[in-house]
């Protein structure tokens, strides 16, 4: 949709804006099929305009999810106007400083922002089932064994297959490993809470020192460990082991404050969710980089592979996969194809 038309629609829905000074600029970020625009009129007149694909189911539920989260005390952009016919949403502009943009700051600075992000996600995870049913009809399918297996196969197909050009027979053998199926079934056996599903540094906006969540349209019932792993093993940022340990302790403290006791083997469950999340992310990087043409995502594959290798090596029954990853070169000719 042309920017002139977007401006005309903005003026129509927001007649009090200073139309003489209005500008609109595309925001080039992420691999979403949605398009984002920053609308700037004056110092106190800023908006983000989202143009979404009407054919994609989860896009149509963004507004309902945003309003649900806001109602229950989770900081997200406010919704100003929604045009479901055109697939347009005008939302609050929280600024350009995401958690990722602070990656070079000292841990003392970053820790406060990470803790603020964990406060928000812990609040989401603590919502009781009686509250969660309010939004159930607007959510994608819950995490189950089939979805965990899909994530695994997404990794084999789009990362190992497309990016690393691994032989199909070898891929099939790895994908068929019995322990991977067991992990999917085991994770699916736990009670679920609402999870963000893409809780990483570029989806946390820092405004006035506080974390705000964005890109939450994939929210669904799943394991809290999955969100925690998404942030702690974020391929966009190097998080040191000592920093990770501090954040785990902080999150567990927040859970206890919310009256949530953590049963079972916390470390093992977090580790397995980290494997799942990294497989999903690596599959996405391969797909977005080589199929959708967003080559910038390919630069994050080496770091994500290193993290996956490190975690898989700690799981006893995944030795065949650990051995394979140990021999895998982190750079590939697939990046140039």
Secondary structure, DSSP 8 states (H G I E B T S, - for coil): --HHHHHHHHHHH-TTS-TTS-EEEEE--SS-SSEEEEEEEETTEEEEEEE--TT-GGGGGHHHHHHHHHHTT--B--EEEEETTTTEEEEE---S-BGGGGTTS-HHHHHHHHHHHHHHHHHHHT--HHHHTTTGGGS-----HHHHHHHHHHIIIIIIIIIT---HHHHHHHHT-HHHHHHHHHHHTS--EEE-S--SGGGEEEETTEEEE---TT-EEE-HHHHHHHHHT-TTS---HHHHHHHHHHHHHHHHHTT----S-HHHHHHHHHHHHHHHHHHHHHHHHHTS--GGGGGGHHHHHHHHHHHHTT-GGGHHHHHHHHH--S--GGGG-
